[in-house]
Amino acid sequence: MPTVVVTVTQLLPLSLSSPASYQLYNGGNLVSMNSNGGLVVNGPTEIRFIIQGADGTAYSPVGISFKEASSDASGGMGDPLGRSAFPMRTFVPQGNTAQLSVFDADPAQAEFEFSLMIESPSGTVAVIDPPIINRHPV
């Protein structure tokens, strides 16, 4: 299989996140949204992201990254990059855009910050930065 190895010589972070508003549909008893737009997850579930502009522009998600902000796990941070909490990420083409689905395994009570990388039809890449909070029922 042809393989391309990319060697990063200097990592330049995207420093500003784009302002966005959030709406949750069909959250049921597993997913709710707090007043800050953060998703609160009460059990394992799949979450789908559809990105649209206020002016009707269809944006495509091109990546997602996770960072554990806090955890109740003994010994501090149990999943710093969210690899256990979010083991599956799927991009699904939808016409001239795409949807992103992530599976939140909700393995431990923790709060994650995540950055959603999006691309405009013109090729501009931007970042959106809402939080996800995993809460186990007590």
VEXBA-602455 format. One record per atom (N, C-alpha, C): residue in one letter; chain; atom name; x, y, z; residue number from 1. Coordinates in nm, 2 decimals, padded with zeros to 4 digits, always signed. Each point is the difference from the previous one (the first is absolute). Example, Ala and Ser with C-alpha at 12.3 -4.5 7.8 and 13.67 -1.06 7.14 Angstrom:
BEGIN
- A;A;N;+01.32;-00.57;+00.78;1;
- A;A;CA;-00.09;+00.12;+00.00;1;
- A;A;C;+00.09;+00.12;+00.00;1;
- S;A;N;-00.04;+00.11;-00.07;2;
- S;A;CA;+00.09;+00.11;+00.00;2;
- S;A;C;-00.08;+00.11;+00.08;2;
END
This chain:
BEGIN
- M;A;N;+00.08;-00.12;+00.00;1;
- M;A;CA;-00.08;+00.12;+00.00;1;
- M;A;C;+00.09;+00.12;+00.00;1;
- P;A;N;-00.03;+00.10;-00.09;2;
- P;A;CA;+00.08;+00.12;+00.00;2;
- P;A;C;-00.02;+00.08;+00.14;2;
- T;A;N;+00.11;+00.04;+00.06;3;
- T;A;CA;-00.01;+00.07;+00.13;3;
- T;A;C;+00.08;+00.13;-00.01;3;
- V;A;N;-00.06;+00.11;+00.05;4;
- V;A;CA;+00.07;+00.12;+00.01;4;
- V;A;C;+00.03;+00.03;+00.14;4;
- V;A;N;+00.13;+00.02;+00.03;5;
- V;A;CA;+00.04;+00.04;+00.14;5;
- V;A;C;+00.02;+00.15;+00.00;5;
- V;A;N;-00.07;+00.07;+00.09;6;
- V;A;CA;+00.02;+00.15;+00.01;6;
- V;A;C;+00.08;+00.03;+00.12;6;
- T;A;N;+00.11;+00.07;-00.02;7;
- T;A;CA;+00.09;+00.04;+00.11;7;
- T;A;C;-00.03;+00.15;+00.04;7;
- V;A;N;-00.05;+00.02;+00.11;8;
- V;A;CA;-00.03;+00.14;+00.04;8;
- V;A;C;+00.12;+00.07;+00.05;8;
- T;A;N;+00.04;+00.11;-00.06;9;
- T;A;CA;+00.12;+00.07;+00.04;9;
- T;A;C;-00.02;+00.11;+00.09;9;
- Q;A;N;-00.12;+00.05;+00.01;10;
- Q;A;CA;-00.05;+00.10;+00.10;10;
- Q;A;C;-00.15;+00.00;+00.00;10;
- L;A;N;-00.05;-00.03;+00.12;11;
- L;A;CA;-00.15;+00.00;+00.02;11;
- L;A;C;-00.05;+00.14;+00.04;11;
- L;A;N;-00.08;+00.06;-00.09;12;
- L;A;CA;-00.06;+00.13;+00.03;12;
- L;A;C;-00.14;-00.02;+00.03;12;
- P;A;N;-00.04;+00.03;+00.13;13;
- P;A;CA;-00.14;-00.02;+00.04;13;
- P;A;C;-00.10;+00.10;-00.06;13;
- L;A;N;-00.12;-00.04;-00.03;14;
- L;A;CA;-00.10;+00.09;-00.03;14;
- L;A;C;-00.04;+00.07;+00.13;14;
- S;A;N;+00.01;+00.13;+00.01;15;
- S;A;CA;-00.01;+00.06;+00.13;15;
- S;A;C;-00.13;+00.06;+00.03;15;
- L;A;N;-00.09;+00.01;-00.09;16;
- L;A;CA;-00.13;+00.06;+00.02;16;
- L;A;C;-00.11;-00.10;-00.03;16;
- S;A;N;-00.10;-00.01;+00.08;17;
- S;A;CA;-00.12;-00.09;-00.03;17;
- S;A;C;-00.11;+00.09;-00.06;17;
- S;A;N;-00.07;-00.05;-00.09;18;
- S;A;CA;-00.11;+00.08;-00.06;18;
- S;A;C;-00.12;+00.00;+00.09;18;
- P;A;N;-00.07;+00.11;+00.01;19;
- P;A;CA;-00.12;+00.01;+00.08;19;
- P;A;C;-00.11;-00.09;-00.07;19;
- A;A;N;-00.08;-00.07;+00.08;20;
- A;A;CA;-00.10;-00.08;-00.05;20;
- A;A;C;-00.11;-00.02;+00.10;20;
- S;A;N;-00.12;-00.03;-00.04;21;
- S;A;CA;-00.11;-00.03;+00.09;21;
- S;A;C;-00.03;-00.15;-00.02;21;
- Y;A;N;-00.06;-00.06;+00.10;22;
- Y;A;CA;-00.02;-00.14;+00.00;22;
- Y;A;C;-00.15;-00.04;+00.03;22;
- Q;A;N;-00.05;-00.10;-00.07;23;
- Q;A;CA;-00.14;-00.05;+00.03;23;
- Q;A;C;+00.01;-00.15;+00.00;23;
- L;A;N;-00.07;-00.06;+00.10;24;
- L;A;CA;+00.00;-00.14;+00.01;24;
- L;A;C;-00.13;-00.06;-00.04;24;
- Y;A;N;-00.01;-00.10;-00.08;25;
- Y;A;CA;-00.12;-00.06;-00.04;25;
- Y;A;C;+00.01;-00.15;+00.04;25;
- N;A;N;-00.11;-00.06;+00.04;26;
- N;A;CA;-00.02;-00.14;+00.04;26;
- N;A;C;+00.10;-00.05;+00.10;26;
- G;A;N;+00.03;+00.08;+00.10;27;
- G;A;CA;+00.09;-00.04;+00.11;27;
- G;A;C;-00.05;-00.10;+00.09;27;
- G;A;N;-00.13;-00.01;+00.01;28;
- G;A;CA;-00.06;-00.10;+00.09;28;
- G;A;C;+00.05;+00.02;+00.14;28;
- N;A;N;+00.01;-00.11;+00.07;29;
- N;A;CA;+00.05;+00.00;+00.14;29;
- N;A;C;+00.15;-00.02;+00.01;29;
- L;A;N;+00.07;-00.01;-00.11;30;
- L;A;CA;+00.14;-00.03;+00.00;30;
- L;A;C;+00.09;+00.13;-00.02;30;
- V;A;N;-00.06;+00.10;-00.08;31;
- V;A;CA;+00.08;+00.11;-00.04;31;
- V;A;C;-00.08;+00.13;+00.03;31;
- S;A;N;+00.05;+00.10;+00.07;32;
- S;A;CA;-00.06;+00.13;+00.02;32;
- S;A;C;+00.10;+00.10;-00.03;32;
- M;A;N;-00.04;+00.13;+00.00;33;
- M;A;CA;+00.09;+00.11;-00.03;33;
- M;A;C;-00.01;+00.10;+00.11;33;
- N;A;N;+00.11;+00.04;+00.06;34;
- N;A;CA;+00.00;+00.10;+00.11;34;
- N;A;C;-00.01;+00.14;-00.06;34;
- S;A;N;-00.01;+00.10;+00.09;35;
- S;A;CA;-00.02;+00.14;-00.05;35;
- S;A;C;+00.12;+00.05;-00.07;35;
- N;A;N;+00.11;-00.06;+00.01;36;
- N;A;CA;+00.12;+00.04;-00.08;36;
- N;A;C;+00.02;-00.06;-00.13;36;
- G;A;N;-00.10;-00.09;-00.04;37;
- G;A;CA;+00.01;-00.07;-00.12;37;
- G;A;C;+00.08;-00.13;+00.01;37;
- G;A;N;+00.04;-00.04;+00.12;38;
- G;A;CA;+00.07;-00.12;+00.02;38;
- G;A;C;-00.10;-00.12;+00.00;38;
- L;A;N;+00.05;-00.11;-00.06;39;
- L;A;CA;-00.08;-00.12;+00.00;39;
- L;A;C;+00.02;-00.08;+00.13;39;
- V;A;N;-00.10;-00.04;+00.06;40;
- V;A;CA;+00.00;-00.08;+00.12;40;
- V;A;C;-00.05;-00.14;-00.03;40;
- V;A;N;+00.09;-00.10;+00.01;41;
- V;A;CA;-00.03;-00.14;-00.04;41;
- V;A;C;-00.01;-00.09;+00.12;41;
- N;A;N;-00.11;-00.07;+00.01;42;
- N;A;CA;-00.03;-00.09;+00.12;42;
- N;A;C;+00.01;-00.14;-00.03;42;
- G;A;N;+00.06;-00.04;-00.11;43;
- G;A;CA;+00.02;-00.14;-00.03;43;
- G;A;C;+00.05;-00.02;-00.14;43;
- P;A;N;+00.05;-00.12;-00.04;44;
- P;A;CA;+00.06;-00.02;-00.13;44;
- P;A;C;-00.10;+00.03;-00.11;44;
- T;A;N;+00.04;+00.08;-00.10;45;
- T;A;CA;-00.09;+00.04;-00.11;45;
- T;A;C;+00.08;+00.05;-00.12;45;
- E;A;N;-00.06;+00.00;-00.11;46;
- E;A;CA;+00.06;+00.06;-00.12;46;
- E;A;C;-00.05;+00.14;-00.01;46;
- I;A;N;+00.08;+00.10;-00.04;47;
- I;A;CA;-00.03;+00.14;-00.01;47;
- I;A;C;+00.03;+00.04;-00.14;47;
- R;A;N;-00.09;+00.06;-00.08;48;
- R;A;CA;+00.02;+00.04;-00.13;48;
- R;A;C;+00.01;+00.16;-00.01;48;
- F;A;N;+00.10;+00.05;-00.07;49;
- F;A;CA;+00.02;+00.14;-00.02;49;
- F;A;C;-00.04;+00.04;-00.14;49;
- I;A;N;-00.08;+00.10;-00.02;50;
- I;A;CA;-00.03;+00.05;-00.13;50;
- I;A;C;+00.04;+00.15;+00.01;50;
- I;A;N;+00.08;+00.05;-00.09;51;
- I;A;CA;+00.06;+00.13;+00.01;51;
- I;A;C;-00.07;+00.09;-00.11;51;
- Q;A;N;-00.06;+00.11;+00.04;52;
- Q;A;CA;-00.06;+00.09;-00.10;52;
- Q;A;C;+00.03;+00.14;+00.04;52;
- G;A;N;+00.01;+00.09;-00.10;53;
- G;A;CA;+00.02;+00.14;+00.03;53;
- G;A;C;-00.13;+00.07;+00.02;53;
- A;A;N;+00.01;+00.11;+00.08;54;
- A;A;CA;-00.12;+00.08;+00.02;54;
- A;A;C;-00.06;+00.05;-00.13;54;
- D;A;N;+00.08;+00.02;-00.10;55;
- D;A;CA;-00.04;+00.04;-00.13;55;
- D;A;C;-00.04;-00.11;-00.10;55;
- G;A;N;+00.00;-00.13;+00.06;56;
- G;A;CA;-00.04;-00.11;-00.08;56;
- G;A;C;+00.12;-00.08;-00.07;56;
- T;A;N;+00.12;+00.05;+00.02;57;
- T;A;CA;+00.12;-00.06;-00.05;57;
- T;A;C;+00.01;-00.14;+00.06;57;
- A;A;N;+00.03;-00.10;-00.08;58;
- A;A;CA;+00.02;-00.14;+00.05;58;
- A;A;C;+00.15;-00.02;+00.02;58;
- Y;A;N;+00.03;-00.02;+00.13;59;
- Y;A;CA;+00.14;-00.02;+00.04;59;
- Y;A;C;+00.02;-00.15;+00.01;59;
- S;A;N;+00.12;-00.05;-00.02;60;
- S;A;CA;+00.03;-00.14;+00.02;60;
- S;A;C;+00.10;-00.02;+00.12;60;
- P;A;N;-00.03;-00.09;+00.09;61;
- P;A;CA;+00.09;-00.03;+00.11;61;
- P;A;C;+00.12;-00.08;-00.07;61;
- V;A;N;+00.12;+00.04;+00.04;62;
- V;A;CA;+00.12;-00.07;-00.06;62;
- V;A;C;+00.08;-00.06;+00.11;62;
- G;A;N;-00.03;+00.02;+00.13;63;
- G;A;CA;+00.08;-00.06;+00.10;63;
- G;A;C;-00.06;+00.03;+00.14;63;
- I;A;N;+00.04;-00.07;+00.10;64;
- I;A;CA;-00.05;+00.02;+00.13;64;
- I;A;C;+00.11;-00.04;+00.10;64;
- S;A;N;+00.03;+00.07;+00.10;65;
- S;A;CA;+00.10;-00.04;+00.10;65;
- S;A;C;-00.06;+00.02;+00.14;65;
- F;A;N;+00.04;-00.08;+00.10;66;
- F;A;CA;-00.05;+00.01;+00.13;66;
- F;A;C;+00.11;+00.02;+00.10;66;
- K;A;N;-00.03;+00.07;+00.11;67;
- K;A;CA;+00.09;+00.02;+00.11;67;
- K;A;C;-00.08;-00.01;+00.13;67;
- E;A;N;+00.05;-00.09;+00.09;68;
- E;A;CA;-00.07;-00.01;+00.13;68;
- E;A;C;+00.02;+00.12;+00.08;68;
- A;A;N;-00.10;+00.07;+00.04;69;
- A;A;CA;+00.01;+00.12;+00.08;69;
- A;A;C;+00.00;-00.03;+00.15;69;
- S;A;N;-00.08;-00.10;+00.04;70;
- S;A;CA;-00.01;-00.04;+00.14;70;
- S;A;C;-00.05;-00.15;+00.01;70;
- S;A;N;+00.03;-00.06;+00.11;71;
- S;A;CA;-00.04;-00.14;+00.01;71;
- S;A;C;-00.02;-00.04;+00.15;71;
- D;A;N;-00.09;-00.08;+00.03;72;
- D;A;CA;-00.02;-00.06;+00.13;72;
- D;A;C;+00.07;-00.13;+00.02;72;
- A;A;N;+00.07;-00.04;-00.10;73;
- A;A;CA;+00.08;-00.13;+00.01;73;
- A;A;C;+00.11;+00.02;+00.10;73;
- S;A;N;+00.02;-00.10;+00.08;74;
- S;A;CA;+00.11;+00.00;+00.10;74;
- S;A;C;+00.14;+00.01;-00.08;74;
- G;A;N;+00.09;+00.08;+00.06;75;
- G;A;CA;+00.13;+00.01;-00.07;75;
- G;A;C;+00.00;+00.11;-00.10;75;
- G;A;N;-00.10;+00.09;-00.01;76;
- G;A;CA;+00.00;+00.11;-00.09;76;
- G;A;C;-00.06;-00.03;-00.13;76;
- M;A;N;+00.06;+00.06;-00.11;77;
- M;A;CA;-00.06;-00.02;-00.13;77;
- M;A;C;+00.01;-00.14;-00.05;77;
- G;A;N;-00.11;-00.06;-00.03;78;
- G;A;CA;+00.00;-00.14;-00.05;78;
- G;A;C;+00.01;-00.02;-00.15;78;
- D;A;N;-00.04;+00.10;-00.07;79;
- D;A;CA;-00.01;-00.01;-00.15;79;
- D;A;C;+00.03;+00.14;-00.06;79;
- P;A;N;+00.13;+00.04;+00.00;80;
- P;A;CA;+00.03;+00.14;-00.03;80;
- P;A;C;-00.04;+00.04;-00.14;80;
- L;A;N;+00.00;-00.09;-00.10;81;
- L;A;CA;-00.03;+00.04;-00.14;81;
- L;A;C;-00.13;-00.06;-00.04;81;
- G;A;N;-00.08;-00.06;+00.09;82;
- G;A;CA;-00.13;-00.05;-00.03;82;
- G;A;C;-00.01;-00.13;-00.09;82;
- R;A;N;+00.11;-00.07;+00.00;83;
- R;A;CA;+00.00;-00.12;-00.09;83;
- R;A;C;-00.09;-00.11;+00.05;83;
- S;A;N;-00.01;-00.02;+00.14;84;
- S;A;CA;-00.09;-00.10;+00.05;84;
- S;A;C;-00.15;+00.06;+00.00;84;
- A;A;N;-00.02;+00.12;+00.03;85;
- A;A;CA;-00.13;+00.06;+00.01;85;
- A;A;C;-00.06;+00.01;-00.14;85;
- F;A;N;+00.08;+00.03;-00.10;86;
- F;A;CA;-00.06;+00.02;-00.14;86;
- F;A;C;+00.08;-00.10;-00.10;86;
- P;A;N;-00.03;-00.13;+00.01;87;
- P;A;CA;+00.08;-00.09;-00.08;87;
- P;A;C;-00.03;+00.00;-00.15;87;
- M;A;N;-00.12;+00.05;-00.04;88;
- M;A;CA;-00.04;-00.01;-00.14;88;
- M;A;C;-00.04;+00.14;-00.05;88;
- R;A;N;+00.06;+00.04;-00.11;89;
- R;A;CA;-00.04;+00.13;-00.07;89;
- R;A;C;-00.02;-00.04;-00.14;89;
- T;A;N;-00.12;+00.05;-00.06;90;
- T;A;CA;-00.04;-00.04;-00.13;90;
- T;A;C;-00.04;+00.12;-00.08;90;
- F;A;N;+00.06;+00.02;-00.12;91;
- F;A;CA;-00.04;+00.11;-00.09;91;
- F;A;C;-00.08;-00.06;-00.11;91;
- V;A;N;-00.12;+00.06;-00.02;92;
- V;A;CA;-00.10;-00.05;-00.10;92;
- V;A;C;-00.02;+00.11;-00.10;92;
- P;A;N;+00.03;-00.02;-00.13;93;
- P;A;CA;-00.03;+00.10;-00.10;93;
- P;A;C;-00.15;+00.02;-00.02;93;
- Q;A;N;-00.04;+00.12;-00.01;94;
- Q;A;CA;-00.14;+00.04;-00.02;94;
- Q;A;C;-00.01;+00.10;-00.11;94;
- G;A;N;-00.01;-00.04;-00.13;95;
- G;A;CA;+00.00;+00.10;-00.11;95;
- G;A;C;+00.14;+00.07;+00.00;95;
- N;A;N;-00.01;+00.14;+00.01;96;
- N;A;CA;+00.13;+00.07;-00.01;96;
- N;A;C;+00.06;+00.03;+00.13;96;
- T;A;N;-00.05;-00.07;+00.11;97;
- T;A;CA;+00.06;+00.02;+00.13;97;
- T;A;C;+00.01;-00.13;+00.07;97;
- A;A;N;+00.02;+00.00;+00.13;98;
- A;A;CA;+00.01;-00.13;+00.07;98;
- A;A;C;-00.05;+00.02;+00.14;98;
- Q;A;N;-00.03;-00.12;+00.06;99;
- Q;A;CA;-00.05;+00.00;+00.14;99;
- Q;A;C;+00.11;-00.08;+00.08;99;
- L;A;N;+00.01;+00.04;+00.13;100;
- L;A;CA;+00.10;-00.07;+00.08;100;
- L;A;C;-00.08;-00.07;+00.12;100;
- S;A;N;+00.02;-00.13;+00.02;101;
- S;A;CA;-00.05;-00.07;+00.11;101;
- S;A;C;+00.11;-00.04;+00.09;101;
- V;A;N;-00.02;+00.01;+00.13;102;
- V;A;CA;+00.10;-00.05;+00.10;102;
- V;A;C;-00.08;-00.09;+00.10;102;
- F;A;N;+00.06;-00.11;+00.04;103;
- F;A;CA;-00.06;-00.08;+00.10;103;
- F;A;C;+00.07;+00.04;+00.13;103;
- D;A;N;-00.09;+00.04;+00.10;104;
- D;A;CA;+00.05;+00.04;+00.13;104;
- D;A;C;-00.03;-00.13;+00.09;104;
- A;A;N;+00.11;-00.07;+00.03;105;
- A;A;CA;-00.01;-00.12;+00.08;105;
- A;A;C;-00.03;+00.03;+00.15;105;
- D;A;N;+00.02;+00.12;+00.04;106;
- D;A;CA;-00.03;+00.05;+00.14;106;
- D;A;C;+00.06;-00.10;+00.10;106;
- P;A;N;+00.13;-00.03;-00.01;107;
- P;A;CA;+00.06;-00.10;+00.09;107;
- P;A;C;+00.02;+00.05;+00.14;107;
- A;A;N;+00.01;+00.13;+00.02;108;
- A;A;CA;+00.02;+00.06;+00.14;108;
- A;A;C;-00.05;+00.14;+00.00;108;
- Q;A;N;-00.04;+00.04;+00.12;109;
- Q;A;CA;-00.05;+00.14;+00.01;109;
- Q;A;C;+00.12;+00.09;-00.03;109;
- A;A;N;-00.01;+00.08;-00.10;110;
- A;A;CA;+00.10;+00.09;-00.04;110;
- A;A;C;-00.05;+00.11;-00.08;110;
- E;A;N;+00.07;+00.11;-00.01;111;
- E;A;CA;-00.03;+00.11;-00.09;111;
- E;A;C;+00.10;+00.01;-00.11;111;
- F;A;N;-00.04;+00.01;-00.12;112;
- F;A;CA;+00.09;+00.01;-00.12;112;
- F;A;C;-00.02;+00.13;-00.07;112;
- E;A;N;+00.11;+00.07;-00.04;113;
- E;A;CA;-00.01;+00.11;-00.09;113;
- E;A;C;+00.02;-00.07;-00.14;113;
- F;A;N;-00.06;+00.04;-00.10;114;
- F;A;CA;+00.03;-00.05;-00.13;114;
- F;A;C;+00.00;+00.11;-00.10;114;
- S;A;N;+00.08;-00.01;-00.10;115;
- S;A;CA;+00.01;+00.09;-00.11;115;
- S;A;C;-00.05;-00.07;-00.12;115;
- L;A;N;-00.09;+00.06;-00.07;116;
- L;A;CA;-00.06;-00.05;-00.12;116;
- L;A;C;+00.06;+00.09;-00.12;116;
- M;A;N;+00.07;-00.07;-00.09;117;
- M;A;CA;+00.06;+00.07;-00.11;117;
- M;A;C;-00.10;+00.00;-00.11;117;
- I;A;N;-00.03;+00.11;-00.06;118;
- I;A;CA;-00.10;+00.01;-00.11;118;
- I;A;C;+00.06;+00.06;-00.12;118;
- E;A;N;-00.05;-00.03;-00.12;119;
- E;A;CA;+00.05;+00.06;-00.13;119;
- E;A;C;-00.12;+00.07;-00.07;119;
- S;A;N;+00.02;+00.12;-00.05;120;
- S;A;CA;-00.10;+00.07;-00.08;120;
- S;A;C;+00.01;-00.05;-00.14;120;
- P;A;N;-00.11;+00.03;-00.08;121;
- P;A;CA;+00.01;-00.04;-00.14;121;
- P;A;C;+00.12;+00.06;-00.08;121;
- S;A;N;+00.05;+00.11;+00.05;122;
- S;A;CA;+00.12;+00.06;-00.06;122;
- S;A;C;+00.13;-00.06;+00.04;122;
- G;A;N;-00.01;-00.09;+00.10;123;
- G;A;CA;+00.13;-00.06;+00.05;123;
- G;A;C;+00.05;+00.06;+00.13;123;
- T;A;N;-00.06;+00.10;+00.05;124;
- T;A;CA;+00.05;+00.06;+00.13;124;
- T;A;C;-00.03;-00.10;+00.11;124;
- V;A;N;+00.10;-00.02;+00.09;125;
- V;A;CA;-00.01;-00.09;+00.11;125;
- V;A;C;-00.01;+00.08;+00.13;125;
- A;A;N;-00.10;-00.04;+00.08;126;
- A;A;CA;-00.02;+00.07;+00.13;126;
- A;A;C;-00.02;-00.10;+00.11;126;
- V;A;N;-00.01;+00.05;+00.12;127;
- V;A;CA;-00.01;-00.08;+00.12;127;
- V;A;C;-00.12;+00.05;+00.08;127;
- I;A;N;-00.08;-00.10;+00.05;128;
- I;A;CA;-00.11;+00.03;+00.09;128;
- I;A;C;+00.03;-00.08;+00.13;128;
- D;A;N;-00.03;+00.05;+00.12;129;
- D;A;CA;+00.05;-00.05;+00.12;129;
- D;A;C;-00.10;-00.02;+00.12;129;
- P;A;N;-00.10;-00.08;-00.02;130;
- P;A;CA;-00.09;-00.03;+00.11;130;
- P;A;C;+00.04;-00.11;+00.10;130;
- P;A;N;-00.05;-00.01;+00.12;131;
- P;A;CA;+00.04;-00.11;+00.09;131;
- P;A;C;-00.09;-00.11;+00.00;131;
- I;A;N;+00.04;-00.12;+00.04;132;
- I;A;CA;-00.08;-00.12;+00.03;132;
- I;A;C;+00.03;-00.04;+00.14;132;
- I;A;N;-00.11;-00.02;+00.08;133;
- I;A;CA;+00.01;-00.05;+00.14;133;
- I;A;C;-00.06;-00.13;+00.01;133;
- N;A;N;+00.07;-00.10;+00.04;134;
- N;A;CA;-00.05;-00.14;+00.03;134;
- N;A;C;-00.04;-00.01;+00.14;134;
- R;A;N;-00.13;-00.03;+00.03;135;
- R;A;CA;-00.05;-00.02;+00.14;135;
- R;A;C;-00.06;-00.13;+00.01;135;
- H;A;N;+00.05;-00.08;+00.10;136;
- H;A;CA;-00.06;-00.13;+00.03;136;
- H;A;C;-00.12;+00.02;+00.09;136;
- P;A;N;-00.11;-00.06;-00.02;137;
- P;A;CA;-00.11;+00.01;+00.10;137;
- P;A;C;+00.04;-00.06;+00.13;137;
- V;A;N;-00.03;+00.07;+00.11;138;
- V;A;CA;+00.04;-00.04;+00.13;138;
- V;A;C;-00.10;-00.10;+00.06;138;
END
